[in-house]
Amino acid sequence: MEVILVRFVFGGLFVSAFAVSADILKPKSFAGLFGAAPSVALASLMLTIHKQGKIFAAAEACSMIFGAIGFLVYACGVCQITMRYKLPASMVATSSIVIWLAVAFGLEAAIGR
């Protein structure tokens, strides 16, 4: 029960803080982006530090960074392929998920501990 309460409080605080900061930014489409992923990641890291310790949380943070870099490459690739070849976005996004996985796991293999 304690873990659920901590998740609720920290998750709510981070989501609210990021939503307020996103509301200040333009365009408003950033609000959803900043309100979700970073706040959940920070809340998860805080809980991981509390339950598993700082060393384990540091490894988790590195994995999150590798995943974020992989997502950036994936998103840029999907945009480029969709615009250049005029293919349906759903098809390109689905078939390009391999790019995200390859970059994230490649970084983990090359740099990760």
N, CA, C and O atoms as a GROMACS GRO file, in nm:
protein
  452
    1MET      N    1   0.082  -0.120   0.000
    1MET     CA    2   0.000   0.000   0.000
    1MET      C    3   0.086   0.126   0.000
    1MET      O    4   0.053   0.225  -0.064
    2GLU      N    5   0.197   0.120   0.073
    2GLU     CA    6   0.287   0.235   0.082
    2GLU      C    7   0.346   0.270  -0.055
    2GLU      O    8   0.356   0.388  -0.090
    3VAL      N    9   0.383   0.168  -0.132
    3VAL     CA   10   0.442   0.190  -0.264
    3VAL      C   11   0.341   0.256  -0.356
    3VAL      O   12   0.376   0.346  -0.433
    4ILE      N   13   0.218   0.213  -0.350
    4ILE     CA   14   0.114   0.272  -0.435
    4ILE      C   15   0.094   0.419  -0.400
    4ILE      O   16   0.078   0.503  -0.489
    5LEU      N   17   0.094   0.450  -0.272
    5LEU     CA   18   0.078   0.588  -0.228
    5LEU      C   19   0.195   0.674  -0.275
    5LEU      O   20   0.176   0.786  -0.321
    6VAL      N   21   0.316   0.622  -0.262
    6VAL     CA   22   0.435   0.696  -0.306
    6VAL      C   23   0.431   0.718  -0.456
    6VAL      O   24   0.461   0.828  -0.504
    7ARG      N   25   0.393   0.615  -0.531
    7ARG     CA   26   0.381   0.629  -0.677
    7ARG      C   27   0.279   0.736  -0.712
    7ARG      O   28   0.301   0.818  -0.801
    8PHE      N   29   0.168   0.733  -0.643
    8PHE     CA   30   0.062   0.830  -0.668
    8PHE      C   31   0.110   0.972  -0.643
    8PHE      O   32   0.087   1.062  -0.724
    9VAL      N   33   0.176   0.993  -0.529
    9VAL     CA   34   0.219   1.128  -0.493
    9VAL      C   35   0.328   1.178  -0.587
    9VAL      O   36   0.316   1.286  -0.644
   10PHE      N   37   0.436   1.100  -0.602
   10PHE     CA   38   0.546   1.145  -0.688
   10PHE      C   39   0.504   1.154  -0.834
   10PHE      O   40   0.539   1.250  -0.903
   11GLY      N   41   0.427   1.055  -0.881
   11GLY     CA   42   0.380   1.061  -1.020
   11GLY      C   43   0.294   1.183  -1.044
   11GLY      O   44   0.309   1.251  -1.146
   12GLY      N   45   0.203   1.212  -0.951
   12GLY     CA   46   0.118   1.330  -0.964
   12GLY      C   47   0.195   1.459  -0.962
   12GLY      O   48   0.167   1.551  -1.040
   13LEU      N   49   0.293   1.468  -0.872
   13LEU     CA   50   0.375   1.589  -0.865
   13LEU      C   51   0.452   1.613  -0.994
   13LEU      O   52   0.454   1.724  -1.047
   14PHE      N   53   0.516   1.507  -1.044
   14PHE     CA   54   0.595   1.523  -1.166
   14PHE      C   55   0.506   1.551  -1.288
   14PHE      O   56   0.540   1.635  -1.371
   15VAL      N   57   0.394   1.481  -1.298
   15VAL     CA   58   0.304   1.507  -1.412
   15VAL      C   59   0.254   1.651  -1.408
   15VAL      O   60   0.249   1.718  -1.510
   16SER      N   61   0.217   1.696  -1.289
   16SER     CA   62   0.168   1.835  -1.276
   16SER      C   63   0.277   1.936  -1.310
   16SER      O   64   0.251   2.034  -1.380
   17ALA      N   65   0.398   1.913  -1.260
   17ALA     CA   66   0.508   2.006  -1.287
   17ALA      C   67   0.540   2.012  -1.436
   17ALA      O   68   0.559   2.121  -1.492
   18PHE      N   69   0.545   1.898  -1.502
   18PHE     CA   70   0.575   1.897  -1.644
   18PHE      C   71   0.458   1.953  -1.725
   18PHE      O   72   0.481   2.018  -1.828
   19ALA      N   73   0.335   1.930  -1.682
   19ALA     CA   74   0.220   1.984  -1.754
   19ALA      C   75   0.219   2.137  -1.746
   19ALA      O   76   0.186   2.203  -1.844
   20VAL      N   77   0.255   2.193  -1.631
   20VAL     CA   78   0.260   2.338  -1.617
   20VAL      C   79   0.371   2.395  -1.707
   20VAL      O   80   0.350   2.495  -1.776
   21SER      N   81   0.487   2.331  -1.705
   21SER     CA   82   0.596   2.381  -1.791
   21SER      C   83   0.562   2.365  -1.938
   21SER      O   84   0.598   2.450  -2.020
   22ALA      N   85   0.492   2.258  -1.974
   22ALA     CA   86   0.453   2.239  -2.113
   22ALA      C   87   0.347   2.339  -2.155
   22ALA      O   88   0.341   2.379  -2.272
   23ASP      N   89   0.264   2.380  -2.062
   23ASP     CA   90   0.159   2.477  -2.093
   23ASP      C   91   0.219   2.614  -2.127
   23ASP      O   92   0.159   2.692  -2.200
   24ILE      N   93   0.337   2.640  -2.073
   24ILE     CA   94   0.405   2.766  -2.100
   24ILE      C   95   0.466   2.765  -2.240
   24ILE      O   96   0.474   2.869  -2.306
   25LEU      N   97   0.510   2.648  -2.286
   25LEU     CA   98   0.577   2.636  -2.415
   25LEU      C   99   0.480   2.645  -2.532
   25LEU      O  100   0.360   2.621  -2.517
   26LYS      N  101   0.533   2.681  -2.645
   26LYS     CA  102   0.456   2.683  -2.769
   26LYS      C  103   0.522   2.587  -2.865
   26LYS      O  104   0.645   2.582  -2.863
   27PRO      N  105   0.456   2.512  -2.946
   27PRO     CA  106   0.313   2.493  -2.958
   27PRO      C  107   0.258   2.407  -2.844
   27PRO      O  108   0.333   2.345  -2.769
   28LYS      N  109   0.129   2.405  -2.832
   28LYS     CA  110   0.062   2.334  -2.723
   28LYS      C  111   0.074   2.182  -2.739
   28LYS      O  112   0.044   2.109  -2.645
   29SER      N  113   0.117   2.135  -2.854
   29SER     CA  114   0.132   1.991  -2.873
   29SER      C  115   0.243   1.934  -2.784
   29SER      O  116   0.250   1.813  -2.765
   30PHE      N  117   0.330   2.021  -2.730
   30PHE     CA  118   0.432   1.974  -2.638
   30PHE      C  119   0.373   1.931  -2.504
   30PHE      O  120   0.437   1.857  -2.430
   31ALA      N  121   0.254   1.977  -2.473
   31ALA     CA  122   0.195   1.950  -2.341
   31ALA      C  123   0.183   1.801  -2.315
   31ALA      O  124   0.219   1.754  -2.206
   32GLY      N  125   0.134   1.725  -2.410
   32GLY     CA  126   0.120   1.581  -2.392
   32GLY      C  127   0.255   1.512  -2.381
   32GLY      O  128   0.273   1.421  -2.300
   33LEU      N  129   0.348   1.555  -2.463
   33LEU     CA  130   0.482   1.496  -2.463
   33LEU      C  131   0.552   1.519  -2.330
   33LEU      O  132   0.609   1.426  -2.272
   34PHE      N  133   0.549   1.643  -2.282
   34PHE     CA  134   0.618   1.674  -2.157
   34PHE      C  135   0.538   1.630  -2.035
   34PHE      O  136   0.596   1.615  -1.927
   35GLY      N  137   0.409   1.611  -2.049
   35GLY     CA  138   0.328   1.571  -1.936
   35GLY      C  139   0.337   1.422  -1.906
   35GLY      O  140   0.300   1.381  -1.796
   36ALA      N  141   0.383   1.342  -1.999
   36ALA     CA  142   0.379   1.197  -1.981
   36ALA      C  143   0.516   1.135  -1.955
   36ALA      O  144   0.548   1.101  -1.841
   37ALA      N  145   0.595   1.121  -2.058
   37ALA     CA  146   0.717   1.042  -2.048
   37ALA      C  147   0.818   1.090  -1.944
   37ALA      O  148   0.861   1.009  -1.862
   38PRO      N  149   0.857   1.216  -1.943
   38PRO     CA  150   0.958   1.256  -1.845
   38PRO      C  151   0.910   1.243  -1.701
   38PRO      O  152   0.986   1.206  -1.612
   39SER      N  153   0.784   1.274  -1.678
   39SER     CA  154   0.734   1.267  -1.541
   39SER      C  155   0.726   1.123  -1.493
   39SER      O  156   0.759   1.095  -1.377
   40VAL      N  157   0.685   1.031  -1.578
   40VAL     CA  158   0.679   0.891  -1.540
   40VAL      C  159   0.820   0.837  -1.518
   40VAL      O  160   0.843   0.760  -1.425
   41ALA      N  161   0.914   0.876  -1.603
   41ALA     CA  162   1.052   0.830  -1.588
   41ALA      C  163   1.112   0.878  -1.455
   41ALA      O  164   1.177   0.801  -1.385
   42LEU      N  165   1.090   1.005  -1.422
   42LEU     CA  166   1.145   1.057  -1.296
   42LEU      C  167   1.081   0.992  -1.175
   42LEU      O  168   1.150   0.960  -1.078
   43ALA      N  169   0.951   0.972  -1.180
   43ALA     CA  170   0.884   0.905  -1.068
   43ALA      C  171   0.934   0.762  -1.054
   43ALA      O  172   0.956   0.714  -0.943
   44SER      N  173   0.953   0.693  -1.165
   44SER     CA  174   1.005   0.556  -1.161
   44SER      C  175   1.146   0.552  -1.105
   44SER      O  176   1.180   0.463  -1.026
   45LEU      N  177   1.229   0.648  -1.144
   45LEU     CA  178   1.366   0.653  -1.092
   45LEU      C  179   1.367   0.678  -0.942
   45LEU      O  180   1.446   0.617  -0.870
   46MET      N  181   1.281   0.766  -0.895
   46MET     CA  182   1.277   0.792  -0.751
   46MET      C  183   1.235   0.667  -0.674
   46MET      O  184   1.290   0.638  -0.568
   47LEU      N  185   1.138   0.596  -0.725
   47LEU     CA  186   1.096   0.472  -0.659
   47LEU      C  187   1.204   0.365  -0.666
   47LEU      O  188   1.223   0.289  -0.571
   48THR      N  189   1.275   0.359  -0.777
   48THR     CA  190   1.384   0.263  -0.791
   48THR      C  191   1.496   0.294  -0.693
   48THR      O  192   1.552   0.202  -0.633
   49ILE      N  193   1.529   0.421  -0.676
   49ILE     CA  194   1.631   0.458  -0.577
   49ILE      C  195   1.586   0.416  -0.438
   49ILE      O  196   1.666   0.366  -0.359
   50HIS      N  197   1.460   0.437  -0.408
   50HIS     CA  198   1.407   0.403  -0.276
   50HIS      C  199   1.409   0.252  -0.252
   50HIS      O  200   1.442   0.208  -0.142
   51LYS      N  201   1.373   0.173  -0.353
   51LYS     CA  202   1.361   0.028  -0.336
   51LYS      C  203   1.491  -0.048  -0.364
   51LYS      O  204   1.523  -0.143  -0.292
   52GLN      N  205   1.566  -0.007  -0.468
   52GLN     CA  206   1.680  -0.086  -0.515
   52GLN      C  207   1.815  -0.020  -0.490
   52GLN      O  208   1.918  -0.088  -0.492
   53GLY      N  209   1.817   0.110  -0.467
   53GLY     CA  210   1.943   0.179  -0.445
   53GLY      C  211   1.986   0.262  -0.565
   53GLY      O  212   1.931   0.251  -0.675
   54LYS      N  213   2.086   0.346  -0.539
   54LYS     CA  214   2.131   0.441  -0.641
   54LYS      C  215   2.202   0.374  -0.758
   54LYS      O  216   2.188   0.418  -0.872
   55ILE      N  217   2.278   0.270  -0.732
   55ILE     CA  218   2.353   0.204  -0.840
   55ILE      C  219   2.258   0.140  -0.940
   55ILE      O  220   2.277   0.154  -1.062
   56PHE      N  221   2.158   0.071  -0.890
   56PHE     CA  222   2.059   0.009  -0.979
   56PHE      C  223   1.983   0.116  -1.055
   56PHE      O  224   1.956   0.100  -1.174
   57ALA      N  225   1.948   0.225  -0.988
   57ALA     CA  226   1.875   0.334  -1.054
   57ALA      C  227   1.961   0.400  -1.162
   57ALA      O  228   1.908   0.443  -1.265
   58ALA      N  229   2.091   0.408  -1.140
   58ALA     CA  230   2.180   0.465  -1.241
   58ALA      C  231   2.180   0.379  -1.367
   58ALA      O  232   2.180   0.432  -1.479
   59ALA      N  233   2.180   0.248  -1.350
   59ALA     CA  234   2.173   0.158  -1.465
   59ALA      C  235   2.039   0.174  -1.538
   59ALA      O  236   2.034   0.173  -1.661
   60GLU      N  237   1.932   0.188  -1.462
   60GLU     CA  238   1.801   0.211  -1.522
   60GLU      C  239   1.797   0.343  -1.598
   60GLU      O  240   1.740   0.351  -1.707
   61ALA      N  241   1.858   0.447  -1.542
   61ALA     CA  242   1.861   0.578  -1.609
   61ALA      C  243   1.938   0.569  -1.741
   61ALA      O  244   1.897   0.628  -1.841
   62CYS      N  245   2.048   0.496  -1.741
   62CYS     CA  246   2.123   0.478  -1.867
   62CYS      C  247   2.037   0.409  -1.971
   62CYS      O  248   2.038   0.446  -2.089
   63SER      N  249   1.963   0.307  -1.929
   63SER     CA  250   1.875   0.238  -2.022
   63SER      C  251   1.767   0.331  -2.076
   63SER      O  252   1.730   0.323  -2.193
   64MET      N  253   1.716   0.418  -1.990
   64MET     CA  254   1.615   0.515  -2.035
   64MET      C  255   1.675   0.610  -2.139
   64MET      O  256   1.609   0.645  -2.237
   65ILE      N  257   1.797   0.652  -2.117
   65ILE     CA  258   1.864   0.743  -2.211
   65ILE      C  259   1.886   0.673  -2.344
   65ILE      O  260   1.863   0.732  -2.450
   66PHE      N  261   1.931   0.548  -2.341
   66PHE     CA  262   1.951   0.473  -2.465
   66PHE      C  263   1.819   0.456  -2.540
   66PHE      O  264   1.815   0.469  -2.662
   67GLY      N  265   1.711   0.428  -2.467
   67GLY     CA  266   1.580   0.417  -2.529
   67GLY      C  267   1.534   0.547  -2.590
   67GLY      O  268   1.473   0.548  -2.697
   68ALA      N  269   1.563   0.658  -2.522
   68ALA     CA  270   1.524   0.790  -2.574
   68ALA      C  271   1.602   0.824  -2.701
   68ALA      O  272   1.546   0.878  -2.796
   69ILE      N  273   1.730   0.793  -2.703
   69ILE     CA  274   1.810   0.816  -2.824
   69ILE      C  275   1.758   0.729  -2.938
   69ILE      O  276   1.746   0.775  -3.051
   70GLY      N  277   1.728   0.604  -2.907
   70GLY     CA  278   1.670   0.515  -3.007
   70GLY      C  279   1.539   0.568  -3.062
   70GLY      O  280   1.512   0.559  -3.182
   71PHE      N  281   1.456   0.623  -2.973
   71PHE     CA  282   1.329   0.680  -3.016
   71PHE      C  283   1.350   0.801  -3.106
   71PHE      O  284   1.278   0.819  -3.205
   72LEU      N  285   1.447   0.884  -3.073
   72LEU     CA  286   1.476   1.002  -3.155
   72LEU      C  287   1.514   0.959  -3.297
   72LEU      O  288   1.464   1.015  -3.395
   73VAL      N  289   1.603   0.862  -3.308
   73VAL     CA  290   1.645   0.813  -3.439
   73VAL      C  291   1.526   0.752  -3.513
   73VAL      O  292   1.508   0.774  -3.632
   74TYR      N  293   1.446   0.674  -3.440
   74TYR     CA  294   1.326   0.612  -3.498
   74TYR      C  295   1.230   0.718  -3.551
   74TYR      O  296   1.182   0.707  -3.664
   75ALA      N  297   1.200   0.820  -3.470
   75ALA     CA  298   1.104   0.924  -3.510
   75ALA      C  299   1.154   1.001  -3.632
   75ALA      O  300   1.077   1.030  -3.723
   76CYS      N  301   1.282   1.034  -3.633
   76CYS     CA  302   1.339   1.104  -3.749
   76CYS      C  303   1.332   1.015  -3.873
   76CYS      O  304   1.301   1.062  -3.982
   77GLY      N  305   1.362   0.888  -3.855
   77GLY     CA  306   1.356   0.794  -3.968
   77GLY      C  307   1.216   0.779  -4.022
   77GLY      O  308   1.196   0.778  -4.144
   78VAL      N  309   1.119   0.766  -3.933
   78VAL     CA  310   0.981   0.752  -3.977
   78VAL      C  311   0.936   0.877  -4.052
   78VAL      O  312   0.871   0.867  -4.156
   79CYS      N  313   0.971   0.993  -4.002
   79CYS     CA  314   0.934   1.118  -4.070
   79CYS      C  315   0.996   1.125  -4.208
   79CYS      O  316   0.929   1.158  -4.306
   80GLN      N  317   1.124   1.095  -4.217
   80GLN     CA  318   1.193   1.103  -4.346
   80GLN      C  319   1.136   1.003  -4.447
   80GLN      O  320   1.110   1.039  -4.562
   81ILE      N  321   1.116   0.879  -4.404
   81ILE     CA  322   1.064   0.776  -4.496
   81ILE      C  323   0.922   0.811  -4.540
   81ILE      O  324   0.888   0.797  -4.657
   82THR      N  325   0.840   0.855  -4.445
   82THR     CA  326   0.701   0.889  -4.478
   82THR      C  327   0.694   1.006  -4.576
   82THR      O  328   0.616   1.001  -4.671
   83MET      N  329   0.774   1.108  -4.554
   83MET     CA  330   0.770   1.225  -4.644
   83MET      C  331   0.833   1.196  -4.779
   83MET      O  332   0.782   1.238  -4.882
   84ARG      N  333   0.945   1.125  -4.778
   84ARG     CA  334   1.017   1.102  -4.904
   84ARG      C  335   0.943   1.006  -4.997
   84ARG      O  336   0.934   1.032  -5.117
   85TYR      N  337   0.890   0.896  -4.943
   85TYR     CA  338   0.830   0.794  -5.027
   85TYR      C  339   0.677   0.795  -5.027
   85TYR      O  340   0.613   0.712  -5.092
   86LYS      N  341   0.617   0.891  -4.953
   86LYS     CA  342   0.471   0.907  -4.949
   86LYS      C  343   0.400   0.777  -4.909
   86LYS      O  344   0.296   0.742  -4.966
   87LEU      N  345   0.456   0.706  -4.812
   87LEU     CA  346   0.396   0.582  -4.763
   87LEU      C  347   0.305   0.613  -4.644
   87LEU      O  348   0.320   0.716  -4.580
   88PRO      N  349   0.211   0.523  -4.615
   88PRO     CA  350   0.124   0.545  -4.499
   88PRO      C  351   0.205   0.544  -4.369
   88PRO      O  352   0.291   0.459  -4.348
   89ALA      N  353   0.177   0.641  -4.283
   89ALA     CA  354   0.253   0.655  -4.158
   89ALA      C  355   0.240   0.532  -4.070
   89ALA      O  356   0.337   0.493  -4.004
   90SER      N  357   0.123   0.471  -4.066
   90SER     CA  358   0.105   0.353  -3.980
   90SER      C  359   0.194   0.238  -4.025
   90SER      O  360   0.250   0.166  -3.941
   91MET      N  361   0.208   0.219  -4.155
   91MET     CA  362   0.292   0.111  -4.207
   91MET      C  363   0.440   0.140  -4.178
   91MET      O  364   0.514   0.050  -4.135
   92VAL      N  365   0.483   0.262  -4.200
   92VAL     CA  366   0.622   0.299  -4.177
   92VAL      C  367   0.656   0.292  -4.029
   92VAL      O  368   0.762   0.240  -3.991
   93ALA      N  369   0.568   0.343  -3.945
   93ALA     CA  370   0.593   0.342  -3.801
   93ALA      C  371   0.603   0.199  -3.747
   93ALA      O  372   0.689   0.169  -3.664
   94THR      N  373   0.515   0.112  -3.794
   94THR     CA  374   0.516  -0.027  -3.748
   94THR      C  375   0.641  -0.100  -3.796
   94THR      O  376   0.706  -0.170  -3.718
   95SER      N  377   0.673  -0.086  -3.922
   95SER     CA  378   0.787  -0.160  -3.976
   95SER      C  379   0.922  -0.102  -3.931
   95SER      O  380   1.023  -0.171  -3.935
   96SER      N  381   0.924   0.023  -3.890
   96SER     CA  382   1.049   0.087  -3.850
   96SER      C  383   1.082   0.069  -3.702
   96SER      O  384   1.184   0.120  -3.656
   97ILE      N  385   0.999  -0.001  -3.629
   97ILE     CA  386   1.025  -0.021  -3.486
   97ILE      C  387   1.159  -0.091  -3.467
   97ILE      O  388   1.221  -0.080  -3.361
   98VAL      N  389   1.203  -0.163  -3.568
   98VAL     CA  390   1.332  -0.230  -3.562
   98VAL      C  391   1.445  -0.129  -3.545
   98VAL      O  392   1.545  -0.158  -3.480
   99ILE      N  393   1.429  -0.010  -3.604
   99ILE     CA  394   1.531   0.094  -3.591
   99ILE      C  395   1.547   0.133  -3.445
   99ILE      O  396   1.659   0.143  -3.395
  100TRP      N  397   1.436   0.155  -3.377
  100TRP     CA  398   1.438   0.193  -3.235
  100TRP      C  399   1.509   0.086  -3.153
  100TRP      O  400   1.597   0.116  -3.073
  101LEU      N  401   1.469  -0.038  -3.174
  101LEU     CA  402   1.529  -0.148  -3.097
  101LEU      C  403   1.678  -0.163  -3.127
  101LEU      O  404   1.758  -0.186  -3.037
  102ALA      N  405   1.714  -0.152  -3.254
  102ALA     CA  406   1.854  -0.168  -3.292
  102ALA      C  407   1.942  -0.060  -3.230
  102ALA      O  408   2.050  -0.090  -3.180
  103VAL      N  409   1.895   0.064  -3.232
  103VAL     CA  410   1.975   0.173  -3.175
  103VAL      C  411   1.984   0.158  -3.023
  103VAL      O  412   2.093   0.170  -2.966
  104ALA      N  413   1.872   0.133  -2.957
  104ALA     CA  414   1.871   0.123  -2.811
  104ALA      C  415   1.957   0.006  -2.763
  104ALA      O  416   2.040   0.023  -2.674
  105PHE      N  417   1.938  -0.112  -2.822
  105PHE     CA  418   2.017  -0.227  -2.779
  105PHE      C  419   2.162  -0.216  -2.825
  105PHE      O  420   2.252  -0.265  -2.758
  106GLY      N  421   2.184  -0.152  -2.940
  106GLY     CA  422   2.323  -0.129  -2.984
  106GLY      C  423   2.398  -0.039  -2.890
  106GLY      O  424   2.514  -0.065  -2.858
  107LEU      N  425   2.333   0.067  -2.843
  107LEU     CA  426   2.396   0.155  -2.745
  107LEU      C  427   2.421   0.082  -2.613
  107LEU      O  428   2.526   0.099  -2.551
  108GLU      N  429   2.326   0.002  -2.573
  108GLU     CA  430   2.342  -0.076  -2.449
  108GLU      C  431   2.461  -0.172  -2.461
  108GLU      O  432   2.538  -0.188  -2.366
  109ALA      N  433   2.476  -0.234  -2.577
  109ALA     CA  434   2.586  -0.328  -2.596
  109ALA      C  435   2.720  -0.255  -2.605
  109ALA      O  436   2.821  -0.303  -2.554
  110ALA      N  437   2.720  -0.138  -2.670
  110ALA     CA  438   2.845  -0.065  -2.691
  110ALA      C  439   2.888   0.015  -2.570
  110ALA      O  440   3.007   0.019  -2.538
  111ILE      N  441   2.793   0.079  -2.502
  111ILE     CA  442   2.828   0.170  -2.395
  111ILE      C  443   2.788   0.118  -2.258
  111ILE      O  444   2.856   0.144  -2.158
  112GLY      N  445   2.677   0.045  -2.253
  112GLY     CA  446   2.620  -0.001  -2.125
  112GLY      C  447   2.718  -0.085  -2.045
  112GLY      O  448   2.818  -0.136  -2.095
  113ARG      N  449   2.683  -0.096  -1.917
  113ARG     CA  450   2.773  -0.171  -1.827
  113ARG      C  451   2.738  -0.315  -1.829
  113ARG      O  452   2.802  -0.395  -1.760
   0.00000   0.00000   0.00000
